[in-house]
Amino acid sequence: MSLQSLSRENYLDRYIPALKVRSIASYMLLKNLPVYAKGFLSSHEDQGFHNLLNSLEKSRISSMQLKADEDLAHAFQESWRSEWGDGVLEVELALAAMGGNSRHQGGSDIYFLSQEASSNQAMIHVLSQSIANKDVVSIEKKEKMEKLLMERIMNVLTKFLESERQDSNLLDASIWKNLLSLKSQSGKIAVYCTSFFETVLDILKILIEWNESQFKRHKDELFPLLCSLVKVQSSDIRALVHDILLQQIGPLLGVIRN
């Protein structure tokens, strides 16, 4: 059933709250999954691990589809605006509280961007830990998982850089200083680069921990993105790129020894 065929009361009172609850529950579950990733790997159950990856991929894809649904976005906006009241003053006060921007916590973007980010983050953690686990998977399986891991890394970093360039005009410069300490406020403007900030940090920390041969295999893909990350506004990201340049790129150039 399309949202257009529903009454206003149905989608405001029934469907939108349910979608919000499910998205928040998925987000919380996925954010805590990396803590228990080693438990999944130590079980030696290939089918269970395969099912876990499939579930994470389904969550990632569904959140992207829901985020792109214009009818759903309109329904979320209607639901949120219905809480303002009918007067012009109420609307103006609500917008002022958001800094005048309508890309806010009540919209569909922030729910499904957050779910998409946590799905990617969980996949990256699970794949990274499985590759590092010498006792669980064979070389052939590690190669497949490393390929999947690189697909996620390249996709996230590429889209992050694109968003950071295009959406920086929507962001106050101080937001990058507060993203780590004020995580709950980072979603006031629902854009890819702020929603995926922690995911990008995790990716860079993983790259720092890679051994020389692993990083060398993917240097041609990673190096242009690392160069672009040097220019982003976040000092936390630039600091990690600095460490990667010293610990991974330097030895490859022969100017720094491990």
Buried (B, 14 or more C-beta within 10 A) or exposed (E): EEBEEBEEEBBBEEBBEEBBEEBEEBBEEBBEBBEEBBEBBEEEEEEEBEEBBEBBBEBBEBBBEBBEBEEBBBBBBBBBBEEBEEEEEEEEEBBEEBEEEEBBBBBBBBBBBBBBBBBBBBBBBBBBBBBBBEEBBEEEBBEEBBEBBBEBBBEBBEBBBEBBEEBBEBBEEEBBBEBEEEEEEBBBBBBBBBBBBBBBBBBBEBBBEBEEEBBEBBEEEBBEBBEBBEEBBBEBBBEBBEEBBEBBBBBEEEEEEE
